[in-house]
Amino acid sequence: MASGTVAITGANSAVGTALLARLAGQETLAAVAVVRRPAARDGLPVSPRITVEVVRYDEPERLTAALSGADAVVHLAGILFESRATRYETANVEATRALVAAAQAAGTGHVVFVSSLGADPRSTNGYFRSKGEAERLLAESGLDATIIRTPLLLGPGTAGGRALRRTAEQRSVRVLGGGAHTLRPLDVDDLCDAVLRCCAQRAPGVHTHELVGPEPLRYRELLERTAGLLGHGIDVRSTPVRLARLGASLTGLVLTGGMTTDVIDVITSDEAVERNADADLGVRLTPLSDTLAKLCGTPAP
């Protein structure tokens, strides 16, 4: 797709705004930024090449109209933390069902879905199961689809990046399991490269890729390296995962969402893949040291 239009759902997310910033700076692709609330317009990149559509997923005609004329749709909408108002079934599954129906009705041929490592419709974990069910909806839709499963995303605007820096700014922290789980952090700019390549080089059929960063390391090591870039050391102590799960279970008896057992299991999962998709997607991965330097506002090594 040398030129054309890309529609982006969840356009006010960190990945969405990063993609829009890329599209605003070039002269070939136009973008339709799809958001659910008028207030979500604030903070979006402004460009003659970007059109903003405020549409809810329970408005099928308006969603179809927003996608009409788009050559590809990038589906970013979804949640990790549930709330009383928003659950995995609605935000991750039903939103994808609505997106698929609208893309079919609009004649949009290609959907790029940013999913999560661990997605599996048979999972006992509610988050992983919802992501797997969303992937299944796409696989059975008859649309051409590219699914990119991602790990922890790092960048100044990402939730993972903000949480990492906020934690690393402390001198002493307690983290789940002592931060012993292994991560493969991915630079959000690398994900944007992959998504835009998928939009430009539409592959027929349904393809699932697992795209992770170039360097595996334990979470405690990631904290220590980030703290070092911020100019100090950090004492990483442990909160037992079993104790945290028990506390989350008890809290869940009276509250909805937040730090549930599902979320605890997601954020302490090892991020491992059999095959990294960087070569398949034509992405040159950013060294982790450069990604952390951008996050901390320090010169790249």
C-alpha positions in Angstrom: 0.0 0.0 0.0 2.1 2.9 -1.3 -0.7 5.2 -0.4 -4.1 4.9 1.3 -5.9 5.3 4.6 -5.3 3.5 7.9 -8.0 3.5 10.6 -6.7 3.1 14.1 -9.0 2.1 17.0 -7.9 3.0 20.5 -6.1 5.9 18.8 -5.5 7.8 22.1 -3.5 4.9 23.5 0.3 5.1 23.7 0.7 3.0 20.6 -2.1 4.8 18.8 -0.6 8.3 19.4 2.8 7.1 18.3 1.4 5.6 15.1 -0.5 8.9 14.4 2.7 10.9 15.0 4.4 8.7 12.4 1.6 9.1 9.9 1.4 12.9 10.4 5.0 13.2 9.4 4.8 11.5 6.0 3.0 12.1 2.7 1.6 8.8 1.7 -0.9 7.4 4.2 -3.8 9.2 5.8 -5.3 8.1 9.1 -8.7 7.9 10.7 -8.3 8.0 14.5 -11.2 6.2 16.2 -11.8 7.1 19.8 -14.8 6.4 22.1 -15.0 9.8 24.0 -14.8 13.4 22.8 -12.2 14.1 25.5 -9.9 11.6 23.9 -9.3 14.0 21.0 -7.1 15.9 23.4 -3.5 15.0 23.0 -3.8 13.4 19.6 -1.4 14.6 16.9 -2.9 17.2 14.7 -2.4 17.0 10.9 -4.4 17.5 7.7 -3.8 13.8 7.2 -5.5 12.8 10.4 -9.3 12.6 10.8 -10.8 11.9 14.2 -14.0 9.9 14.6 -15.7 9.6 18.0 -17.5 6.3 17.9 -18.6 3.7 20.5 -18.4 0.0 19.7 -22.2 -0.3 20.3 -22.9 2.0 17.4 -22.4 -0.4 14.4 -23.6 1.9 11.7 -21.3 4.7 12.8 -18.4 2.4 13.3 -18.8 1.0 9.8 -18.9 4.5 8.4 -15.7 5.4 10.3 -14.0 2.4 8.6 -15.4 3.0 5.2 -12.6 3.8 2.7 -9.9 2.5 5.0 -7.4 0.1 3.3 -6.4 -1.3 6.7 -7.5 -1.2 10.3 -5.2 -1.3 13.3 -7.1 -2.6 16.3 -5.5 -1.4 19.5 -8.5 -1.2 21.8 -8.4 -3.3 25.0 -7.7 -3.3 28.7 -5.5 -5.2 31.2 -7.1 -3.7 34.4 -10.9 -4.3 34.7 -13.2 -1.8 36.4 -16.8 -1.9 37.5 -17.7 -0.3 34.2 -15.4 -2.2 31.8 -14.7 -5.9 31.8 -12.5 -8.1 29.6 -15.5 -9.5 27.8 -16.7 -6.1 26.7 -13.4 -4.3 26.1 -11.3 -7.1 24.6 -13.8 -9.5 23.1 -17.0 -7.6 22.3 -15.1 -4.6 21.0 -13.2 -6.9 18.6 -16.5 -8.6 17.5 -17.9 -5.2 16.7 -14.7 -4.2 14.9 -14.8 -7.3 12.8 -18.4 -6.8 11.8 -17.8 -3.2 10.9 -14.7 -4.1 8.8 -16.7 -6.7 7.0 -19.5 -4.3 6.3 -17.1 -1.5 5.2 -15.2 -3.8 2.9 -12.0 -3.3 4.7 -9.7 -6.1 3.7 -7.0 -6.1 6.3 -6.9 -5.9 10.1 -3.7 -5.6 12.2 -4.4 -6.6 15.7 -2.0 -5.8 18.5 -2.5 -8.7 21.0 -0.5 -10.1 23.9 2.0 -12.8 24.6 0.1 -15.6 26.3 -3.1 -15.0 24.4 -5.1 -18.3 24.4 -8.9 -18.8 24.2 -8.5 -21.9 26.5 -6.5 -20.1 29.2 -7.7 -20.1 32.8 -6.5 -16.5 33.0 -9.3 -14.1 32.1 -7.1 -11.6 30.4 -5.2 -14.1 28.3 -8.4 -15.9 27.5 -10.1 -12.7 26.3 -7.1 -11.8 24.0 -7.2 -15.4 22.6 -11.0 -15.1 22.0 -10.4 -11.8 20.2 -7.7 -13.5 18.0 -10.1 -16.3 17.2 -12.8 -13.9 16.1 -10.3 -12.4 13.6 -9.1 -15.8 12.5 -12.7 -16.9 11.7 -13.8 -13.6 10.2 -12.8 -14.2 6.6 -10.7 -11.0 6.7 -7.0 -10.9 6.0 -5.5 -10.3 9.5 -2.1 -9.9 11.0 -1.9 -10.6 14.7 1.1 -9.2 16.6 1.5 -10.6 20.1 3.6 -8.2 22.3 5.5 -8.2 25.6 6.0 -5.3 28.0 6.1 -2.1 25.8 8.5 0.6 26.7 8.5 4.2 25.6 8.0 7.5 27.4 4.2 7.4 26.8 3.5 3.7 27.5 1.9 2.5 30.7 4.8 0.0 31.1 7.4 2.7 30.6 5.8 5.1 33.1 5.4 2.4 35.7 9.0 1.2 35.2 10.4 4.7 35.6 8.2 5.5 38.6 9.3 2.4 40.4 13.0 2.9 39.4 13.0 6.4 40.8 12.7 4.9 44.4 15.7 3.9 46.4 14.1 0.8 47.8 11.1 -1.2 46.4 9.2 -4.3 47.0 8.1 -6.1 43.8 6.2 -9.3 43.2 8.4 -12.4 43.5 11.5 -10.2 43.8 11.3 -9.4 40.1 12.5 -12.9 39.2 10.4 -13.3 36.1 12.0 -12.8 32.7 11.0 -10.0 30.4 11.7 -9.2 26.7 10.8 -5.5 26.6 9.9 -4.1 23.2 10.5 -0.5 22.1 7.1 1.0 21.2 8.8 2.6 18.1 9.7 -0.9 16.9 6.1 -2.0 17.3 5.0 1.0 15.2 7.5 0.0 12.5 6.0 -3.5 12.4 2.4 -2.3 12.3 3.0 0.1 9.5 4.9 -2.5 7.5 2.0 -4.9 7.9 -0.4 -2.1 6.7 1.8 -1.4 3.7 2.5 -5.1 2.8 -0.9 -6.8 3.2 -0.4 -10.6 3.4 -3.4 -12.7 2.4 -4.8 -15.0 5.1 -4.3 -14.8 8.9 -0.8 -14.6 10.3 0.2 -14.6 14.0 3.6 -13.2 15.0 5.2 -12.9 18.4 7.4 -9.8 18.5 9.7 -9.2 21.5 12.6 -7.0 22.3 16.2 -8.1 21.6 17.3 -8.7 25.2 15.9 -11.1 27.9 16.4 -10.0 31.5 14.8 -10.4 34.8 12.5 -7.6 36.0 14.8 -6.8 39.0 17.7 -6.3 36.5 15.5 -4.0 34.4 14.8 -1.9 37.5 18.5 -1.8 38.5 19.6 -0.7 35.0 16.9 1.9 34.8 17.7 3.2 38.3 21.4 3.4 37.3 20.5 5.6 34.3 18.6 7.8 36.7 21.8 8.2 38.8 21.3 6.0 41.8 21.1 2.4 43.0 18.0 0.6 44.1 17.3 -2.1 46.7 14.9 -4.6 45.2 13.0 -6.6 47.8 10.3 -9.3 47.4 6.6 -9.5 48.0 5.6 -13.2 47.7 3.4 -13.8 44.7 1.2 -16.2 46.8 0.6 -13.5 49.4 -0.2 -10.9 46.8 -2.7 -13.3 45.1 -4.4 -14.0 48.4 -4.7 -10.3 49.1 -6.1 -9.7 45.6 -8.6 -12.6 46.1 -9.9 -11.1 49.4 -10.1 -7.6 47.9 -12.0 -9.0 45.0 -14.8 -10.1 47.3 -15.8 -6.4 47.8 -14.2 -4.5 44.9 -14.2 -5.0 41.1 -11.1 -4.8 39.0 -7.7 -3.3 40.0 -4.8 -5.6 40.9 -6.7 -8.9 40.5 -5.1 -12.4 40.6 -5.4 -12.4 36.7 -3.4 -9.2 36.5 -0.8 -10.5 39.0 -0.3 -13.6 36.9 0.0 -11.6 33.7 2.6 -9.2 35.0 4.7 -12.0 36.6 4.6 -14.3 33.6 7.9 -15.1 31.8 8.0 -13.5 28.3 9.4 -16.3 26.2 8.9 -17.0 22.5 10.1 -19.8 20.3 10.7 -17.5 17.3 11.0 -13.8 17.4 9.2 -12.2 14.4 11.5 -9.2 13.9 13.0 -10.7 10.7 9.6 -11.8 9.4 8.2 -8.4 9.9 11.2 -6.5 8.6 11.9 -4.8 11.9 15.3 -3.8 13.2 15.1 -4.0 16.9 16.2 -1.1 19.1 18.9 -2.1 21.7 17.4 -2.2 25.2 20.1 0.3 26.3 18.8 2.8 23.8 15.2 2.3 24.7 16.0 2.8 28.4 18.0 5.9 27.6 15.0 7.4 25.8 12.7 6.5 28.7 15.0 8.2 31.2 16.0 11.2 29.1 19.7 10.3 29.1 22.1 10.2 26.2 22.1 6.8 24.3 25.3 4.8 25.0 
